Amino acid sequence: MNSSNSQKKLTLVTQNYQCPKCGKEFSTKRCLKAHQIIHTGEKPFTCTECGRSFRQKYSLNKHQKIHTGEKPYACTECGKHFQIKGHLVIHQTIHTGVKPYECTECGKSFSQNSNLRNHYKIHTGEKPFSCSECGKSFRLKVDLTRHHTIHTGEKPFTCTECGRCFSTGNNFASHLRTHNQEKPVTCTESRKQFSHKD
C-alpha cells in the first residue's frame, strides 16, 4: 500500500501535457497552452502605441520599452543603458573579453552562442534562408533581408547631401565617407584623388 502511494505520487510528478499538433510535451497545462499559440498563429497581446501584436505578454512588455524609452539596465563599466537585461549581459562581454563559445572546427571563439551557431554554418555549408523570388540561399536572415531589396527595388537609405539612395546600410555608409573625408591620396596615373590607399 505504501509503495502504490509513492508510485501514484511519482506518476503525478512526471505527468506530461502533449501538444496534439506536434507531439511536444510540457510539464504544465499553462505551458502547453502558451505553446499552442504557435500553431494557431494567434497574437492576443497588442501594443496600444503602434498596433503590433505578440503571442506572449512578456514579448509585448519587452516591446513597449521601445516607446517609453525606458532603459533600466546600466553597465557598471561604461554606463551604457539597455532596455533588456539580456542585452546588458551580452554587452558586458566587451569589457570582460570572455569568449566561452569555441568552434570545434577551427578554434575561433565567440562571446555569444548565437554568433558561434552562425559561424558554424561556414563549416557545414548550411544556408537555411531562401529567397522566395529567385531561390538563392543565405546563411543569415539579415543577408536574405538585404538580398530582398534587389527584387523590391527598395532603397531606404537616402543621402541628405546629394540625394542618392542606397539599398544597404554598408553601401550608404561607404558613400557618406565620400562626402565627409578629405581626399589626400592622388593616383599618379589618372591624377584622381582617393580617401585611402588600396
LUMKEVO-954025 format. One line per field, with one value per atom (N, C-alpha, C): residue number from 0; atom name; x, y, z. Coordinates in steps of 0.001 Angstrom, whole numbers, plus 500000, padded with zeros to 6 digits. Layout:
REM LUMKEVO-954025
pos NUM,... .
site CA,... .
east X,... .
north Y,... .
up Z,... .
***
This chain:
REM LUMKEVO-954025
pos 0,0,0,1,1,1,2,2,2,3,3,3,4,4,4,5,5,5,6,6,6,7,7,7,8,8,8,9,9,9,10,10,10,11,11,11,12,12,12,13,13,13,14,14,14,15,15,15,16,16,16,17,17,17,18,18,18,19,19,19,20,20,20,21,21,21,22,22,22,23,23,23,24,24,24,25,25,25,26,26,26,27,27,27,28,28,28,29,29,29,30,30,30,31,31,31,32,32,32,33,33,33,34,34,34,35,35,35,36,36,36,37,37,37,38,38,38,39,39,39,40,40,40,41,41,41,42,42,42,43,43,43,44,44,44,45,45,45,46,46,46,47,47,47,48,48,48,49,49,49,50,50,50,51,51,51,52,52,52,53,53,53,54,54,54,55,55,55,56,56,56,57,57,57,58,58,58,59,59,59,60,60,60,61,61,61,62,62,62,63,63,63,64,64,64,65,65,65,66,66,66,67,67,67,68,68,68,69,69,69,70,70,70,71,71,71,72,72,72,73,73,73,74,74,74,75,75,75,76,76,76,77,77,77,78,78,78,79,79,79,80,80,80,81,81,81,82,82,82,83,83,83,84,84,84,85,85,85,86,86,86,87,87,87,88,88,88,89,89,89,90,90,90,91,91,91,92,92,92,93,93,93,94,94,94,95,95,95,96,96,96,97,97,97,98,98,98,99,99,99,100,100,100,101,101,101,102,102,102,103,103,103,104,104,104,105,105,105,106,106,106,107,107,107,108,108,108,109,109,109,110,110,110,111,111,111,112,112,112,113,113,113,114,114,114,115,115,115,116,116,116,117,117,117,118,118,118,119,119,119,120,120,120,121,121,121,122,122,122,123,123,123,124,124,124,125,125,125,126,126,126,127,127,127,128,128,128,129,129,129,130,130,130,131,131,131,132,132,132,133,133,133,134,134,134,135,135,135,136,136,136,137,137,137,138,138,138,139,139,139,140,140,140,141,141,141,142,142,142,143,143,143,144,144,144,145,145,145,146,146,146,147,147,147,148,148,148,149,149,149,150,150,150,151,151,151,152,152,152,153,153,153,154,154,154,155,155,155,156,156,156,157,157,157,158,158,158,159,159,159,160,160,160,161,161,161,162,162,162,163,163,163,164,164,164,165,165,165,166,166,166,167,167,167,168,168,168,169,169,169,170,170,170,171,171,171,172,172,172,173,173,173,174,174,174,175,175,175,176,176,176,177,177,177,178,178,178,179,179,179,180,180,180,181,181,181,182,182,182,183,183,183,184,184,184,185,185,185,186,186,186,187,187,187,188,188,188,189,189,189,190,190,190,191,191,191,192,192,192,193,193,193,194,194,194,195,195,195,196,196,196,197,197,197 .
site N,CA,C,N,CA,C,N,CA,C,N,CA,C,N,CA,C,N,CA,C,N,CA,C,N,CA,C,N,CA,C,N,CA,C,N,CA,C,N,CA,C,N,CA,C,N,CA,C,N,CA,C,N,CA,C,N,CA,C,N,CA,C,N,CA,C,N,CA,C,N,CA,C,N,CA,C,N,CA,C,N,CA,C,N,CA,C,N,CA,C,N,CA,C,N,CA,C,N,CA,C,N,CA,C,N,CA,C,N,CA,C,N,CA,C,N,CA,C,N,CA,C,N,CA,C,N,CA,C,N,CA,C,N,CA,C,N,CA,C,N,CA,C,N,CA,C,N,CA,C,N,CA,C,N,CA,C,N,CA,C,N,CA,C,N,CA,C,N,CA,C,N,CA,C,N,CA,C,N,CA,C,N,CA,C,N,CA,C,N,CA,C,N,CA,C,N,CA,C,N,CA,C,N,CA,C,N,CA,C,N,CA,C,N,CA,C,N,CA,C,N,CA,C,N,CA,C,N,CA,C,N,CA,C,N,CA,C,N,CA,C,N,CA,C,N,CA,C,N,CA,C,N,CA,C,N,CA,C,N,CA,C,N,CA,C,N,CA,C,N,CA,C,N,CA,C,N,CA,C,N,CA,C,N,CA,C,N,CA,C,N,CA,C,N,CA,C,N,CA,C,N,CA,C,N,CA,C,N,CA,C,N,CA,C,N,CA,C,N,CA,C,N,CA,C,N,CA,C,N,CA,C,N,CA,C,N,CA,C,N,CA,C,N,CA,C,N,CA,C,N,CA,C,N,CA,C,N,CA,C,N,CA,C,N,CA,C,N,CA,C,N,CA,C,N,CA,C,N,CA,C,N,CA,C,N,CA,C,N,CA,C,N,CA,C,N,CA,C,N,CA,C,N,CA,C,N,CA,C,N,CA,C,N,CA,C,N,CA,C,N,CA,C,N,CA,C,N,CA,C,N,CA,C,N,CA,C,N,CA,C,N,CA,C,N,CA,C,N,CA,C,N,CA,C,N,CA,C,N,CA,C,N,CA,C,N,CA,C,N,CA,C,N,CA,C,N,CA,C,N,CA,C,N,CA,C,N,CA,C,N,CA,C,N,CA,C,N,CA,C,N,CA,C,N,CA,C,N,CA,C,N,CA,C,N,CA,C,N,CA,C,N,CA,C,N,CA,C,N,CA,C,N,CA,C,N,CA,C,N,CA,C,N,CA,C,N,CA,C,N,CA,C,N,CA,C,N,CA,C,N,CA,C,N,CA,C,N,CA,C,N,CA,C,N,CA,C,N,CA,C,N,CA,C,N,CA,C,N,CA,C,N,CA,C,N,CA,C,N,CA,C,N,CA,C,N,CA,C,N,CA,C,N,CA,C,N,CA,C,N,CA,C,N,CA,C,N,CA,C,N,CA,C,N,CA,C,N,CA,C,N,CA,C,N,CA,C,N,CA,C,N,CA,C,N,CA,C,N,CA,C,N,CA,C,N,CA,C,N,CA,C,N,CA,C,N,CA,C,N,CA,C,N,CA,C,N,CA,C,N,CA,C .
east 500833,500000,500868,501919,502832,503535,503937,504639,503715,502425,501483,501211,501213,501052,502233,503446,504620,504655,504114,504046,503067,501927,500937,501550,502274,502915,503907,504669,505650,504966,503829,503063,502566,502104,501606,502724,503889,505015,505487,505494,506020,504943,503711,502634,502980,502832,503152,501913,501918,500833,501381,500797,501310,500498,501219,500571,500044,498730,498171,498639,499147,499572,500977,501924,503313,503922,503212,503698,504650,505004,505913,505231,506018,505450,505844,504920,505112,504739,505382,505154,503880,503389,502151,501191,499926,498881,499077,499523,499746,500829,501906,502990,502508,501678,501121,500263,499419,498516,499309,500368,501225,501889,502291,502925,501956,500711,499736,499441,499703,499513,500404,501543,502449,501722,500922,500216,499017,498341,497148,497521,498730,499156,498543,497807,497124,498144,497891,498735,497819,497421,496402,496867,498173,498683,499120,498363,498589,499104,500083,500651,499681,499273,498327,498984,500308,501061,501186,501517,501770,500930,500185,499309,499968,501252,501946,501458,501282,500754,501804,501600,502557,501845,502544,501988,502025,503078,503289,503201,502660,502572,503981,504885,506276,506874,506606,507133,506560,505273,504641,505302,505483,506103,507507,508256,509615,509564,508629,508469,508099,507214,506716,507810,508918,510041,510615,510389,510834,510128,508825,508024,508279,508490,508700,510131,511032,512441,513119,512400,512913,514104,515218,516417,516948,516316,516648,517943,518553,519733,521000,521844,523053,524314,525256,526562,527403,527925,528721,530102,530532,531842,531825,530833,530836,529584,528590,527387,526322,526569,525578,524342,523153,521891,521212,520458,519770,518331,517472,516061,515860,516720,516561,517811,517596,518710,519655,519100,519911,520868,520435,521298,522465,522202,523272,524304,523827,524722,525615,525021,525787,526812,526375,527256,528466,528259,529332,530507,530272,531383,532431,532047,533003,534087,533655,534581,535389,534752,535444,536344,535983,536760,536519,535563,535266,534587,535138,534568,534484,533451,533382,532918,532427,531885,532913,533496,534579,534133,534516,534203,535085,534456,535207,535957,535568,536206,537513,537473,538650,539223,538525,539035,538706,538030,537656,536649,536799,535928,534988,533841,532800,532244,531777,531198,529750,529098,527695,527527,526654,526375,525754,524910,524256,525290,526351,527419,528193,528390,529054,528202,526890,525985,526017,525998,526071,527410,528486,529824,529933,529365,529481,528899,527946,527329,528351,529443,530522,531106,531299,531897,530918,529655,528667,528132,528266,527722,526222,525655,524203,523770,522738,522154,520635,520103,518682,517697,518186,517287,517262,516123,515999,515096,515477,514683,513509,512311,511105,511007,511739,511712,512626,513874,514856,515466,515194,515697,517095,517764,519115,519056,520047,520051,521152,520896,521820,522000,523180,523464,522684,522575,521966,520703,519742,518476,518706,519641,519940,520438,521161,521642,520491,519521,518333,517534,517352,516610,517282,518603,519370,519203,519230,519094,517730,516680,515304,515173,516005,515913,516237,516945,517223,515908,515015,513740,512713,512719,511717,512122,513429,513925,513969,513704,513668,515066,515128,516384,516101,516061,515638,516657,517900,518940,519179,518841,518981,520029,520918,521962,521362,521437,520887,521781,523008,523976,523714,523463,523324,522040,521277,520005,520081,521274,521396,520796,520204,519573,520327,520286,521010,520142,520349,519551,520137,521442,522059,522753,522803,523466,524960,525579,527023,527366,526587,526832,526592,525561,525228,526370,526855,527946,529206,529475,530636,530504,529289,529030,529205,528710,528817,530266,531157,532580,533121,532524,532994,532691,531644,531317,532121,532353,532934,534453,535101,536555,537273,538462,539338,539850,540403,540936,542434,543228,544648,545509,545037,545868,545556,546572,546390,547057,546307,546826,547764,548966,549957,549595,548785,548383,547248,546154,544950,544794,545619,545550,544272,543499,542290,542698,541833,542111,541200,541742,541006,541150,540162,540189,541164,541554,542533,543238,544396,545159,544573,544502,544064,545175 .
north 498796,500000,501255,501176,502306,502546,501437,501570,502045,501679,502142,503633,504155,505599,506373,505859,506554,506460,505352,505195,506199,506430,507412,508811,509130,510444,510643,509598,509661,509897,509240,509404,510835,511422,512798,513782,513546,514442,514398,513206,513072,513216,513569,513713,514820,514500,515474,515860,517074,517567,517644,516839,516731,517573,518259,519045,518083,518113,517196,517497,518690,519113,518605,518761,518407,517349,516990,515946,516415,517689,518230,518154,517810,517641,518781,519091,520174,519698,520275,519841,520425,521536,522136,522444,522523,522838,524257,525152,526554,526670,525882,525896,525344,524298,523725,524754,525443,526453,527584,528020,529081,528611,527338,526764,526669,526288,526041,527280,528450,529700,529719,529026,528944,528344,527307,526614,527403,528127,528876,530194,530682,531970,533150,532840,533872,534765,536076,537048,537959,537497,538214,539473,539706,540854,541956,543063,544143,545409,546027,547282,548416,549158,550266,551454,551475,552586,552462,551253,551087,549998,549230,548205,546869,546739,545468,544431,543192,542133,541078,540424,539433,538203,537068,535819,535794,536353,536302,537702,537774,539057,539590,538675,539048,539798,539300,539933,541332,541497,542820,543779,543339,544188,544620,543689,543974,545003,544814,545710,547129,547252,548572,549492,548922,549744,550598,550167,550952,552304,552289,553516,554399,553776,554563,555088,554420,554814,554332,553526,553025,552094,552408,551568,551384,550480,550358,549614,548961,548150,548869,549239,550021,549192,549397,548741,549478,548742,549358,549798,549262,549611,550938,551097,552278,553149,552678,553478,553373,552595,552433,551727,552195,551641,550757,549771,548823,548612,548347,548081,546677,545759,544350,543863,543139,542665,541767,540927,540032,540784,541955,542771,543352,543688,544172,543066,541859,540718,540477,540519,540340,541467,542703,543872,543756,543257,543209,542327,541417,540577,541412,542603,543518,543900,544179,544620,543462,542310,541170,540450,540530,539827,538326,537877,536447,535965,534906,534288,532782,532360,530947,529973,530500,529619,529422,528213,527933,526980,527300,526460,525215,524041,522783,522513,523201,523003,523786,525072,525922,526587,526459,527019,528477,529134,530543,530637,531672,531828,533010,532897,533917,534209,535441,535836,535381,535108,534680,533365,532520,531229,531406,532435,532674,533003,533727,534042,532786,531884,530614,529794,529734,528972,529529,530853,531474,531173,531255,530973,529522,528611,527179,526830,527636,527400,527545,528268,528385,526996,526227,524897,523862,523973,522979,523295,524570,524988,525211,525152,525317,526737,526821,528112,527980,528121,527835,528912,530090,531182,531357,530977,531010,532135,532749,533812,533188,533652,533119,533555,534595,535108,534326,534120,533510,532211,531869,530614,530667,531806,531939,531762,531046,530753,531510,531759,532532,531888,532110,531598,532362,533678,534532,535194,535381,536016,537458,538138,539531,539635,538608,538603,538413,537571,537372,538667,539337,540603,541635,541713,542639,542277,540975,540494,540845,540779,541050,542417,543363,544713,544709,543690,543562,543389,542560,542268,543384,543977,545012,546375,546558,547853,548884,548425,549326,549872,551190,551853,552811,552253,553056,554059,553987,554885,556028,557260,558422,559391,559805,560764,562166,562850,564207,565220,564822,565697,565817,564671,564693,564036,563394,562795,561380,560803,559424,558453,557367,556360,555039,554295,553029,551953,550711,549596,548998,549173,548610,549687,549439,550351,550451,549340,549339,550247,550127,550982,552456,552698,554058,554659,553877,554345,554618,553739,553912,555200,555449,556662,557915,557886,559051,559470,558488,558799,559650,559521,560330,561805,562101,563498,564008,563134,563557,563574,562783,562673,563508,563948,564618,563552,563974,563020,563276,562802,563148,562334,561171,560308,560552,560887,561144,560039,559487,558447,559102,558552,559130,558892,557856,557533,558443,558460,559176,560565,560870,562137,562265,561159,561184,561113,561682,561644,560630,559990,558978,559236,558720,558946,558017,556888,555984,555175,554631,553800,552398,551773,550377,549543 .
up 500000,500000,500000,500774,500848,499513,498861,497587,496475,496529,495498,495635,496892,497108,496514,496764,496226,494706,494167,492717,492117,492788,492327,492335,493405,493504,492365,492074,491003,489663,489465,488235,488096,489196,489166,488831,489397,489183,487729,487132,485774,484692,485081,484095,483101,481822,480780,479996,479492,478641,477223,476345,474983,474008,473135,472089,471028,470749,469755,468326,468113,466771,466410,467352,467026,467945,469021,469922,471003,471009,472021,473389,474429,475767,476699,477620,478586,479977,480982,482361,482961,482409,482922,481781,482149,481175,480632,481511,481140,480060,480217,479221,477884,477941,476714,475999,476769,476198,475530,476193,475640,474343,474314,473120,471950,472217,471150,470304,470847,470102,468855,468921,467763,466564,466822,465741,465216,466103,465676,465003,465319,464766,465513,466569,467362,468075,468035,468733,469544,470729,471500,472227,472297,473047,472082,472081,471115,471789,471166,471656,471328,472337,472145,471439,471453,470857,469337,468862,467419,466753,467545,466982,466697,466956,466724,467733,467272,468136,468454,469614,470098,470638,470597,471126,472648,473223,474673,475278,476490,477200,477490,477799,478065,476869,475659,474438,474248,474574,474491,475474,476722,477747,477324,476758,476282,475149,474223,473073,473504,474491,474900,475429,475847,476318,475186,473943,472780,472783,473078,473056,474275,475422,476642,476725,475999,476062,477330,478095,479368,479141,479813,479739,481160,481911,483329,483652,482671,482954,482495,483478,483181,483352,482447,482528,483568,484532,485598,485101,483957,483396,482636,481739,480861,480987,481732,481947,480872,479829,478758,479319,478882,479383,478341,478832,477958,478400,477423,477702,478251,477838,478197,478918,480019,480838,480036,479182,478355,477450,476961,476104,476905,478173,479054,479270,479549,479792,478574,477387,476147,475989,476246,476128,477053,478267,479261,478842,477902,477426,476680,476211,475569,476575,477805,478850,479433,479585,480200,479206,477924,476902,476902,477713,477816,476538,475964,474760,474998,475733,476137,475052,473930,472888,471779,471748,470808,469707,468493,467340,467379,467328,467378,466074,465012,463705,463564,463948,463697,464946,466081,467331,467583,466645,466831,467976,468824,469994,469850,470525,470450,471839,472017,473302,473435,472299,472314,471564,472096,471477,470090,469936,468642,467562,467931,466975,466566,467538,467231,466266,466520,465641,464218,464096,462768,462093,462859,462335,461868,462630,462335,460966,460505,459191,458060,458318,457330,457065,458149,458035,457473,457861,457414,456020,455630,454331,454378,455580,455749,455388,454550,454171,454269,455486,455708,455249,454866,454491,452972,452361,450898,450431,449326,448712,447965,448253,447609,446145,445782,444405,443464,443880,442964,443475,444740,445290,445877,445778,446330,447847,448407,449844,450574,451862,452688,454053,454639,455983,457040,456870,457883,457355,458255,457885,457429,458071,457723,456278,455816,454427,453446,453824,452979,452892,454027,454068,453161,453241,452401,450922,450627,449248,448661,449481,449016,448352,448757,448180,446685,446210,444773,444017,444579,443928,444122,445310,445605,445052,444845,444379,445495,446704,447864,448160,448370,448727,449886,451103,452257,452788,452309,452813,451825,452248,451368,451905,451043,451406,451401,452531,452636,451919,451650,450992,449485,448832,447369,446854,447755,447350,446811,446694,446205,447214,446691,447551,447469,448576,448666,449301,448854,449367,450637,450858,452065,452886,454185,455110,454844,454438,454155,452979,451904,450732,451059,451869,452285,453111,454089,454953,454138,453180,452305,451485,450993,450221,451079,452304,453195,453404,453417,453601,452453,451279,450143,450363,451125,451439,452627,453597,454869,454918,454074,454178,453123,453507,452545,451582,450471,449506,449330,450303,450283,449325,448862,448020,446552,445773,444339,443528,442573,441683,440668,440542,439622,438158,437890,436515,436040,436847,436398,437010,438014,438750,439585,439741,440577,442037,442900,444331,445015,446061,446814,448302,449068,450514,451227,450593,451197,450119,450485,449543,449517,448340,448219,447625 .
***
